[in-house]
Amino acid sequence: MLRKWEPITPLSREGNKGDATASERYSFPMRTSAPTQPFHTEPSSNSNSEIRNQQMPCSAAAADESAAKHLFKLSRDVILSLDRIGKILCINHRGVELSGYSESELRGANIFELLLVPEDREFAREMLADLLKGETREYQVRWRTKDDGIVHFDGASVPRLSESGEFLSTLCTLRDITERKSAEERLRKSEEKYRDLIEISPDAIYVVDADGICFLGNRAGAELAGIPQDQLVGTPVTDTYLPEERHLFREKLEKIRMGRIVRFERKFVRKNGEIVPVEVSVSAIRGGYFQAVLRDITKRKQGEALLAGEKQLLEMVATGVPLKEILNALCLIIQEQRSGTLASVLLLNPDGVHLDSIAGPSLPSEWIQQMEKLPIGPCAGSCGTAAYRGTRVIVENIATDPLWDVPEHRASALKHGFQASWSNPVLSSKGKVLGTFCMYYRQARIPNSDDIELLELATHVVRVAIERDRAEEALRASERVARGQVEALTYSLDVLATAPAPDKFLGEMLSTIGRMLGAQSVILWLLNDSNDSLVLRAWAEGTNFAKADPEHPFIKNPPSWKKDPALRELLFSGAPVACEDVENDPYTSIELRQYLKSRGTKKFLRIPTLVGGRVKGFIGIRHGERPPYRPEEIELAQALAHQAMLAIQLNEFAEQSRQAAVLEERNRLARDIHDTLAQGFTGVIVQLEALEDAIACCRRKEANQHLRSAGELARQSLNEARRSVHALRPQALQRGNFWEALKGIVKNTTAGTALHTTFNLRGKLRNLPQYWQENLLHIGQEALTNSLKYAHPRNFETRLIFNTKELRLELRDDGDGFKVKARRDGFGLAGMRERVQQMGGNLTISSARGKGTKIAVTVPYNLESML
């Protein structure tokens, strides 16, 4: 389906004077004696001449062998003949093909009704009227085909007249120009789209000729040039160059002619002389023209400059440049970014009421003094109000704004030419006001979005610089605290090593606190939980550690501390309390205030002493005239107080450890004596009993052997007792491992007796820790001793098992046995359990009357136990 076209204005409604006629161009004969018509047509009722013409052969097909007939058949143009009312008399094959109708449907049909689009019918009738008058016409016309498509034609029509000049028919030739029309329409729409696109483009677009004269420009281009858009065409592009750079225009054109797209940056001169940095992209287009796209990069250049400035400032912050120097550099960068700006930075004074100027390189010193005099408040100019509110304050006109309704302040600002002032509070990361950043202008104005963005960025940099500076100061203070702690700890350790007496030690610690903080005196008070009173634990004034003033209110009346609100709060919260003015402090009791004043005390610190998170008392640190307490000093005092309490606890722990060590050593000696002397004596007894039996049976040689064994066991037991006293390793383990030692002890003890002993080792013997071997050896000795003393067995089996996870020592006899649940552990069994617990193992004892006894020791391997 062909696209439907809009009506087309005819090329000409007049004959082409001076040109060859259509009949001459198409070489159709104009004779009245036409040859026989090849198509039959229906007669017309209009006139006899029309009937006659319809019955006559079509002249286009008159002679079978003529060139006209051949042309009629083969022409790629449509050739047709019409009568005076527009009926088709004949039409060639090309016309049939383009119309979509059959030849029979076309012959005799009125061309106006069947083929011509309605919009062209009126014009075609006017043209037919001209033909009836004998005129020739050239025109454009459209057909609507059978399948509802549209075909465009370039046409020419000539009349056929008789020799007498009577109109016979119209001969028409039509050339299909549908594709050309489509191309033209596409081009038209493309041009419209191009114009629309460049018109809505935010970038300036110019189309210029080879001489640099503007042929086309968009709205953005006119705005950039600073002239109306209708004046843009015809403007030389060289007028937008700086005089010294105009030669660059020709150089760029030469590069473009070489087939390159040229991109560069330059300074664009507007009509009013203002210079704007632009980014340019130029390319060649058809017709010898050039398209230039210019983008205003003012913001980008400002952003680059601002980014470079911010980088410079952050480097200054990182390298420890003084804060004042950093903030002055920031003000200069902001002033370069915004012409006419005067920037300043104010910091909140420690009194929390005034602002101190720290940066403002372009501000008059008289104005700086005026700013520092005015307290912050709800109506204190731009900076004072911003610091008071904690929000941005924009003053468009200082002369009329109510926030500047402070006569002296407003008069001073106007005197120095300030008309507008925008101030932003500098807030810390915790939301606390640190100061303000302010921008002044010498004309009344309000900020745009770019100004607000710049104001926020500058404020952010100020915050970073201030917090970094304060963080460094806090770090230095922390270093001082750390050095003080290290010094105090070192000193306390020296004192602890050289002055074990608790009172002297505490005196030294309090003296150290006083020396580091320059105090009059340092007193340690402890809370007596039993009667809820304060007890003086230590008092140091200089090197006097025995100070105790009986006139102190807490010594005269220990429960009187409850009248002091600050002290009650300290004992409840566990937080330090600093009193900067004893004379006027409402939280100090009357009795204590009078006492401190009489001793020349102006200030004091109270630091709680904590044990396990609970307040056990406090350390009072008194001062005369001095500056206010700094946070790092309070922190150092806390650290030193913790050192003092640590020293007290260490002293207490040392005493507890000494008592525990005495108890542990006593238990060790008891176990070792039991495991050496008692077990040795059991062996001696066994040998002596065997000796008696041998003597009774007159076995002299055997009796002598038992006697020697008894003597040897007695000597060994004596040596083991001596070694236990000196905490040395058992002698049996000096020559080998505990397994061989245990086998030797069992064999020596039971030698010559009726007791049958067996030994069984499973797995590979491992290297065991020394104290494991000692414990396993003594456990084996204890099991053998108990078996010989109480069980009267016939067999005693010792089994040692090693596997990948644990070792297991089993000691079994077939003696009398006992009821495990009914028996209370004697010293021997208790010693066994203690030794197994030391190794982190398990001890199991199974026995029953008449069924013997089994003792099993299981000890798992682990890294700690094997070290």
Disulfide bonds with the S-S distance in Angstrom:
none
